Every structure is written in C-alpha cells, then in structure tokens.
C-alpha cells in the first residue's frame, strides 16, 4: 500500500540561475570520459583498453578486480585518446575522442512479451555486459550493487530537491515506454517491491504516474525530501543484514532501451545552471561529456575577465557535487552542471556580521532571509565565512536531517572509531548525500560528508 509522507526537517536552498526549459544547440563536445572515481566500492579498477584503441558505445574499458563481472563501458564510439592516472598510478579518467557516427555494440533485443519470460540470470548478465549495472546502488554503504545479492526492495526517487535540480518532467519527456520496460526488468531483480517515490507538492509527470507494477509513494516537504536515502528510511529502513538497491530514473530508462533496442544508449539531457551562467538551460549530450561546449561564451563576462580561479564548476549540485576544471567532465550519475562564484575572498567578521543578502538558517546572521527564503533567489559562493572550529553540539544538525538518528553522536562515533557506536547510531542507513545539508549549516565547518564516507568504509572493511 502506498504512503504519503510529510518531511518537516530540512531546508530549501533557493539559488539564482535555474535552467530554463529550453535547449541550446552548441554542438556536441569533442571528448567524453569514463571516471573510475565516480563509482563507490570500486577500489581496484582493471584497465581493458589502451590509448589509440577504437571503441563503440558499450565497449568495456575497465572492470572491478574484486568482482570481474562488473564492467564499465564507453558512452560513445570513437578513439581512446588519453588514459589519465594520478598518484600511485591511480586510474582517474579514460578519455574518448568521439566520432560522428556513434556506433553501438550489439546486445540481445527483446519484445515486451519476450521480456516477461527472461530469467533473473539473463537480466543480470545483460546489465553486466552492457555496463548499465553500475546504475544500481546498494544500501548499506551506497556502493555499486553486488550482482550476487538479492535486495529486499528497489527504490527510484522520481524528483530531485537539491538546489538548481533539473526538472525530471522535462528530462524524461517521451520516455514512458522505456521507463516501463526498465521497471519490468527491475522487478526480476528483487523478491520485494519496486518503490517509485514522487513529489506530493508538484504535478506528477506522466512518465511516473502511469507506471504499472510499482508501489507509488508521495513525499512532501523541504530538501532532502527528494533524497532516496531519506525515502528508504521512511518506507523500508535498512537494518544490519538488509540490502536495498536504488537507481535513478535515467538508469531505469537505459535498462529499457538495452532490452528493447539492444544497445547501451548513454544519450541524456543535462541542465547547465548557476548564477555565473548567462543563459541557464538544457543540453542534449551523452554521459561523461566535457563541459567546455556548455560554458563557452556563456559565462558572466566580469567573472571571466578576472580569471577562471574566480569561477567554480561543479559536476552536480552545490551540496554534493564535485569540483571540476573548465575543461573537465561530468560524472556518470550527473545531469546537472552548476557554475557559481568561487569563494576566494575574505570578509572581515564575515562569519558573524548580519546581512539581508546571506542565505542562512541562523536568523541572527541571515536576518529576514528566513522569512522570504521561499521566494528570494540567492547568489552564493564557496566561501566558508570562517575556519574549522571545535565540534560543538548545537542541535542544528537534527533540524535538517529527517531521520530517526542522532547525527552529531554518529559523527563523533566515526571520529572515535567506535564500531559499536556507529552501528547502533545508524551507519547502515546513511550515505554522504543524506548529510549534505548538515555540512552546509554546520557552524564548526567540518567536512561532514567525508567523515560519513570514512565511517562507511571502516564498517565495510570490517
């Protein structure tokens, strides 16, 4: 039976520069990249290609040494032009110079009736060979799912409540057939339910409202209402020994296209947004696109004149995204490029001076911003407005984390390497993104998301 859940804790960050629902025809980027660093739990990638190799869309480029069945494939066809490594030869990027044809590796095709007769083993094999498998994320630990496991349920969050998040109705319009086919495939991976979680505060897109054989749940309230981890906590919590899988709508559509058309289709729409973008809008491209075409001649001229060091390019949103260079690449799971001012300036007593312009949950700092935060759009930068301070317990973190756990106590248990404390305080339920708002409002300026990942890795290794 479906549920309607009202989220009370949280905070909406209304930023200037939301993407308009229109497309820009700037041309496709010349290069794309597959980045092993995008995939949590893949600690030992094994390279399968060399520079100069010709590849098609869906060609494997590396696999996981710990589980050789999990393969990672190219989003476009072309030539491998660079294999970038970091310290200790850590594999960072595999760059592909795209050709104009975009040829695909051929995988088995099925009709809708044929798909109903597929076994779980056939489904898993198809997802692994095509490179679509990494779309499936396992809780606990928020890592790429293990194909040998069977989850008790699968969750799909059908809205994004992060700042400047793209409109899913616009992103996935016309993809109903593939989404329904993807859901049918997901049903074969679990003995439980597939949960489709929609926004109760907005009109539901037809692509989600007409889907059959799923459990539809409604969530309302401020961010992080759209976070799949928050939704799992309220619908089917993860306890020690439980396994739940999650997948984004784009991944579901990819699954549908794989089985109906026999190809790994990485074509996607991404939003380019933020206060430093002249024309925030949407672009049609492929997974792992280089961002240079999207930002060329589309940035605030004053910021450009002062140098790239004054602009922050983020693969993803401002809370959980990754800083990249002006010629960097979007991540595997990303459908948003955010461009905001860099916070490389100093403000005398900036950490305490009241202001009408600052976005803050602290009323003494933001003054009237808490009264009109639903209407006003803010231009924010990356400045910390202070430095790291002692970890104090203020009760503020509990105001933005809608989970029945004690965030401050959990963070202290992680810092103290208290295994029993971490387990008792809910480490199996959380991921970094669930604590992103905690990091945003933390007066102690702690890198909370990194602390959470550290705790997850300690428990996973143990």
Long-range contacts (C-beta under 8 A, 24 or more apart in sequence): 1-215, 2-215, 2-216, 2-217, 2-218, 3-217, 3-218, 3-234, 3-235, 4-200, 4-217, 4-218, 4-219, 4-220, 5-217, 5-218, 5-219, 5-220, 5-231, 5-234, 5-235, 6-200, 6-220, 6-221, 7-219, 7-220, 7-221, 7-222, 7-224, 7-225, 7-230, 7-402, 8-221, 8-402, 9-222, 9-398, 9-399, 9-400, 9-401, 9-402, 10-221, 10-222, 10-223, 10-224, 10-225, 10-400, 10-402, 10-437, 11-222, 11-223, 11-361, 11-399, 11-400, 11-437, 11-440, 11-441, 12-161, 12-222, 12-223, 12-373, 12-374, 13-163, 13-223, 13-318, 13-319, 13-359, 13-378, 13-380, 13-440, 14-163, 14-359, 14-373, 14-374, 14-375, 14-376, 14-377, 14-378, 15-163, 15-164, 15-274, 15-275, 15-318, 15-340, 15-377, 15-378, 15-379, 15-380, 16-274, 16-275, 16-377, 16-378, 16-379, 17-164, 17-273, 17-274, 17-275, 17-276, 17-277, 17-280, 17-339, 17-340, 17-377, 18-164, 18-273, 18-280, 18-377, 19-164, 19-166, 19-167, 19-271, 19-272, 19-273, 19-280, 19-281, 19-282, 20-279, 20-280, 20-281, 20-282, 21-167, 21-170, 21-281, 21-282, 22-281, 22-282, 23-281, 23-282, 23-283, 23-284, 24-272, 24-279, 24-281, 24-282, 24-283, 24-294, 24-298, 26-283, 26-293, 26-294, 26-296, 26-298, 27-293, 28-98, 28-285, 28-286, 28-289, 28-293, 29-98, 29-285, 29-289, 29-290, 29-291, 29-292, 29-293, 29-294, 30-97, 30-98, 30-290, 31-81, 31-95, 31-96, 31-97, 31-98, 31-290, 31-329, 32-74, 32-75, 32-76, 32-78, 32-95, 32-96, 32-98, 32-286, 32-287, 32-288, 32-289, 32-290, 32-329, 33-93, 33-94, 33-95, 33-96, 33-288, 33-290, 33-329, 34-61, 34-62, 34-72, 34-73, 34-74, 34-75, 34-93, 34-94, 34-96, 34-288, 34-332, 35-92, 35-93, 35-94, 35-288, 35-329, 35-331, 35-332, 36-62, 36-72, 36-91, 36-92, 37-92, 38-331, 38-332, 38-333, 39-72, 39-134, 39-144, 39-332, 40-137, 40-141, 40-142, 40-143, 40-144, 40-453, 41-138, 41-141, 41-143, 41-144, 41-460, 42-66, 42-70, 42-72, 42-143, 42-144, 45-72, 45-91, 47-83, 47-91, 47-94, 49-80, 49-83, 49-94, 50-80, 50-83, 51-80, 51-81, 51-82, 51-83, 52-79, 52-80, 53-79, 53-80, 54-78, 54-79, 55-79, 55-80, 55-96, 56-103, 56-104, 56-105, 57-102, 57-103, 57-104, 57-105, 57-263, 57-264, 57-265, 57-266, 58-104, 58-105, 58-107, 58-130, 58-131, 58-263, 58-264, 59-105, 60-131, 61-94, 62-91, 62-94, 64-144, 67-146, 67-147, 67-148, 69-128, 69-147, 70-128, 70-133, 70-134, 70-144, 70-147, 71-128, 71-129, 71-131, 71-133, 72-131, 72-134, 73-105, 73-130, 73-131, 73-264, 74-131, 75-264, 75-266, 75-286, 75-287, 75-288, 76-102, 76-266, 76-286, 77-101, 77-102, 77-103, 77-104, 93-329, 95-329, 98-286, 104-263, 104-264, 104-265, 105-130, 105-263, 105-264, 106-262, 106-263, 107-258, 107-262, 107-263, 107-264, 108-259, 108-262, 109-259, 109-260, 109-261, 109-262, 110-259, 110-260, 111-260, 112-181, 112-184, 112-260, 115-181, 115-184, 115-185, 115-259, 115-260, 116-184, 118-185, 118-188, 118-259, 119-188, 120-188, 120-189, 123-185, 123-188, 123-189, 124-189, 126-258, 126-259, 127-185, 127-255, 127-258, 130-258, 130-264, 131-264, 132-251, 132-254, 132-255, 132-258, 132-264, 134-332, 135-247, 135-248, 135-250, 135-251, 135-254, 135-255, 135-333, 136-189, 136-245, 136-246, 136-247, 136-251, 137-245, 137-246, 137-247, 138-243, 138-244, 138-245, 139-229, 139-232, 139-238, 139-243, 139-244, 139-245, 139-246, 139-428, 139-429, 139-431, 140-238, 140-242, 140-243, 140-427, 140-428, 140-429, 140-456, 140-459, 141-431, 141-456, 141-459, 141-460, 142-229, 142-431, 142-432, 142-433, 142-456, 143-460, 145-245, 149-243, 150-189, 150-190, 150-191, 150-243, 151-189, 151-190, 151-192, 151-243, 151-244, 151-245, 152-190, 152-191, 152-192, 152-236, 152-242, 152-243, 152-244, 153-190, 153-192, 153-193, 153-194, 153-195, 153-236, 153-244, 153-245, 154-186, 154-189, 154-190, 154-192, 154-193, 154-194, 154-195, 154-244, 154-245, 154-246, 154-247, 155-194, 155-195, 155-197, 155-228, 155-231, 155-232, 155-235, 155-236, 155-244, 155-245, 155-246, 155-247, 156-194, 156-195, 156-196, 156-197, 156-214, 156-228, 156-246, 156-247, 156-248, 156-249, 156-252, 157-197, 157-226, 157-227, 157-228, 157-231, 157-246, 157-248, 158-196, 158-197, 158-198, 158-199, 158-204, 158-205, 158-208, 158-249, 159-197, 159-198, 159-199, 159-202, 159-219, 159-226, 160-226, 161-199, 161-222, 161-223, 161-224, 161-225, 161-226, 161-227, 162-223, 162-226, 162-317, 162-318, 162-319, 162-320, 162-336, 163-223, 163-317, 163-318, 163-319, 163-338, 164-271, 164-273, 164-274, 164-317, 164-318, 164-336, 164-338, 165-226, 165-271, 165-317, 165-336, 166-269, 166-270, 166-271, 166-273, 166-282, 166-335, 166-336, 168-205, 168-207, 168-208, 168-249, 169-203, 169-205, 169-207, 170-269, 170-282, 171-249, 171-250, 171-268, 171-269, 171-282, 171-335, 172-205, 172-207, 172-249, 172-250, 172-253, 173-205, 173-207, 175-207, 175-253, 175-256, 176-206, 176-207, 176-210, 177-256, 177-260, 178-252, 178-253, 178-256, 178-257, 178-260, 179-207, 179-208, 179-211, 179-249, 179-252, 179-253, 179-256, 180-211, 180-212, 180-256, 181-255, 181-256, 181-259, 181-260, 182-251, 182-252, 182-253, 182-254, 182-255, 182-256, 183-211, 183-212, 183-213, 183-214, 183-252, 184-213, 185-255, 185-256, 185-259, 186-247, 186-252, 186-255, 187-213, 189-245, 190-245, 192-236, 195-231, 195-235, 195-236, 197-228, 197-231, 197-235, 199-225, 199-226, 207-249, 208-249, 221-402, 223-437, 224-400, 224-401, 224-402, 224-433, 224-434, 224-436, 224-437, 225-402, 227-433, 227-434, 229-429, 229-430, 229-431, 229-433, 229-434, 230-402, 230-403, 230-434, 232-429, 233-402, 233-403, 233-404, 233-429, 234-402, 237-429, 238-428, 238-429, 239-428, 240-423, 240-428, 242-428, 248-333, 250-335, 268-335, 269-335, 270-294, 270-330, 270-334, 270-335, 270-336, 270-337, 271-335, 271-336, 271-337, 272-298, 272-336, 272-337, 272-339, 273-336, 273-337, 273-338, 273-339, 274-314, 274-337, 274-338, 274-339, 274-340, 275-300, 275-339, 275-340, 275-341, 275-379, 275-380, 276-300, 276-303, 276-311, 276-339, 276-340, 276-341, 277-339, 287-330, 287-332, 288-329, 288-330, 288-331, 288-332, 289-329, 289-330, 290-327, 290-328, 290-329, 291-315, 291-324, 291-326, 291-327, 291-328, 291-329, 291-330, 291-337, 292-326, 292-327, 294-337, 295-326, 295-337, 295-339, 299-339, 303-341, 309-342, 309-344, 310-341, 310-342, 310-344, 311-339, 311-340, 311-341, 311-342, 312-339, 312-340, 312-341, 312-342, 312-343, 312-381, 312-382, 313-337, 313-338, 313-339, 314-338, 314-339, 314-340, 318-380, 319-433, 319-436, 319-437, 319-439, 319-440, 320-432, 320-433, 320-436, 320-449, 340-379, 340-380, 340-381, 340-382, 341-379, 341-380, 341-381, 341-382, 342-381, 342-382, 343-381, 343-382, 343-383, 343-384, 344-383, 345-381, 345-383, 347-383, 347-385, 350-383, 350-385, 350-386, 351-385, 351-386, 360-441, 361-396, 361-399, 361-400, 361-441, 362-441, 362-443, 384-445, 386-443, 386-445, 387-445, 388-444, 388-445, 388-446, 389-443, 389-444, 389-445, 390-444, 391-415, 391-444, 391-446, 392-443, 392-444, 394-443, 396-441, 396-442, 396-443, 397-438, 397-441, 397-442, 399-441, 400-437, 400-438, 400-440, 400-441, 401-434, 401-435, 401-437, 401-438, 403-429, 403-430, 403-434, 405-429, 405-430, 407-435, 407-438, 410-455, 411-446, 411-448, 411-451, 411-452, 413-455, 414-451, 414-452, 414-454, 414-455, 414-458, 415-451, 417-458, 419-458, 419-459, 419-462, 422-455, 422-458, 422-459, 423-459, 427-455, 427-456, 427-459, 428-459, 430-456, 431-456
